Structures are given as structure tokens and as C-alpha cells.
Amino acid sequence: MAHPGELTLQRRAGVTRDGWGSAGTGPDIPAVAGAFLARQRLVVIAATDDTGAMWVTPLSGPPGYATARDEHTVVIDRLPEDGDPLHGLFGTERDIGMIAIEPAERRRMRVNGRARQDGTRLVIRTEQVYANCPKYISTRTAEEESARVRGAATATDRLSGAQRRRISTADTFFIGTAAPGLGADASHRGGRPGFVTVDGGRLTWPEYVGNAMYMTLGNLLLDPRCGLLFLDWEAGRTLHLTGRARIDDDPVRAATVPGAQRLIDFDVERVVEIDGGLPFAWTFGELFRHNPPVPPAGVRLAGARQAASTRSADSDGVNRYAPPRGMT
């Protein structure tokens, strides 16, 4: 099915390849993808709760906990636990986005479809299965003897100072998006520490050169609600954010951030932090060597505030990437 958000962004970027993006994916799990999945220790899922808020959460386990049961079914021997924003939501089937990632080898596989709970397992009926390139992935290796006890979850409507500092030094996060009638998606974002800036309750990050499928941004164009997940890879804390994002294609503002094609502003609405939400420790290896440099945070925040002031003075402040006609 053609995705109107993706098509709009592709046309504006000059991408003319037919069937690129969601329309070019299929539900089949190739044998090589099934073998890859069976080796993984981390998958990240994205889904909406009953209020329509999007959340992203990790499901981690030993190799073999996530498998392809057949060419159209993924089974994960884990469920979101108590305190997780997605806990208890899969008693009825719902849209899900999933990314299985092998940081040590910079490999990733994405699966979108419909998921439901089956006992203690999550069963995903696949609709889109495809691989992504290694761009912007920091290498990390799971430690074999580092299982942790899951701790308490705390929920608030704003970021603490410690959380803002963790975000502003992160080299990786995961994003979940969805669009009405078009399913959910989970994706990875990476860069040098500091590529995400925090100004109060607003996060901003650059969109670097990717595969031009625009599956994340295509969803955001149609529905600004999204979720973010930041992992404390060493200590095991998971930071789950939900809110709304705005695509800013102002070239003047993007030019203040090396490598940025456009910037994304995300306003936090709710925050959940879980101690021990990531059960295994991961040892850092190295950053992706082609990550663009990161300008000082003060320069970027000043640019963001100037852009916001200009929009208020010169326009109605709406996203310049307006949804295609008929889509709201």
C-alpha cells in the first residue's frame, strides 16, 4: 500500500523511484532474516496505548528468545512487564513496530505488523519485513554475566535534570511512530554524543542522510504523536518518553547543524523511567565513524529559539510539511 506521508516527503526530496518505502516491503521473513533474529539479544517494540500515546520499549533475552515461527510470524518469549507503559496492552491485537538490532555488527532488521499476547509470549503477524544499512549505529556488546533485577518504575509529566543530562550525552535512541490505517513503526537514531539537545521539555535532533524511505517521517507527517526510548546501556535504566514531534525543514536552521537535512522538535508529554529495564549490560565499542560533528549545544539552542521566534512573527507556526490533502 502506498503511504501518502512517505510519498509527499519523497517527492519533495526528488526521490522518483517507484515502490520505495512501505509500498516496496512485504510480509515474508527470509531464511537469512530468521537466522539473524534467532541470534539477537535485543529487540525494541513500538505501539500506542489506549489513549493513542505512542511508547517504545525494549524486550531483551538470551539468543533464541525471539524467533521466526514461520515466514509470516515472529514469536518473542517476553512481554512488557509491570510498570512498562506497554504492559498489559497486547491482550487484544494491535499495530506494532519492531526493530531487532545487533550493535556489535551494526546490523538491524525491522518488522511491522500486528501483535497479540499468547500466554507469556508476544506473537507478531508480519506485514512489513526489511533490513536497514549500518549508518549511525554505535557498536556495543552484551555482557554474558550481567543479568539485573528489575527495579521500580517512576512516571512523571516532565524531565528531571538527570534525565536531561542523560539525553544530551546519548549517542543512540529509538523512535516509534504510527499513522491511522497504516500501522506502526520502530526505528533507530544515532550520532555523536550531543546530537540530541534538550531545552526544558523540548528535544531536538537532526535527520541525517538515510535511505530516503521516510517511513518514520512519513508517519509523523500524518500523526505527530510519537515515542522515544533512551537506554542507559551500562546501568540498565530505560527512559521512555511520549509526546508530539514537528518536522522543521527550514534550511537556514538545518544549516546550523552539520549533516542535517532537517530538524525534528519533540515536546515531552509523559515520562516513564525503569531501573533495570534493560536486563543485560552492554559494553561500548565505537561510534560510527561517519557521524557528522556536533556543534556546541548553546549554538543549536540559540538557533532553535530564533527559528521559533521567526515562525511566530512571520507565519502561523504550523509544520511546513503539511499532511497531504484529506489526511489529518
Salt bridges, closest charged atoms under 4 A:
ASP28 OD1 - HIS72 NE2 2.47
ASP49 OD2 - ARG270 NH1 3.48
ASP50 OD1 - ARG94 NH2 3.03
GLU81 OE1 - ARG150 NE 3.77
GLU93 OE1 - ARG114 NE 3.49
GLU93 OE1 - ARG125 NH2 3.01
ASP95 OD1 - ARG114 NH1 3.02
ASP118 OD2 - ARG121 NH2 3.07
GLU144 OE2 - ARG41 NH1 3.18
ASP157 OD1 - ARG158 NE 3.36
ASP171 OD2 - ARG140 NH2 2.88
ASP185 OD2 - ARG110 NH2 2.60
ASP199 OD1 - ARG305 NH2 2.67
GLU207 OE2 - ARG189 NE 2.87
ASP223 OD2 - ARG225 NH2 2.91
ASP232 OD2 - ARG237 NH2 2.75
ASP248 OD2 - ARG246 NH1 3.62
ASP248 OD2 - ARG253 NH1 2.85
ASP248 OD2 - ARG311 NH1 2.84
ASP249 OD1 - ARG320 NE 3.47
ASP265 OD2 - ARG253 NH1 2.77
ASP267 OD1 - ARG202 NE 2.81
GLU269 OE2 - ARG244 NE 3.09
GLU273 OE2 - ARG166 NH1 2.97
GLU273 OE2 - ARG237 NE 3.54
GLU286 OE2 - ARG106 NH1 3.93
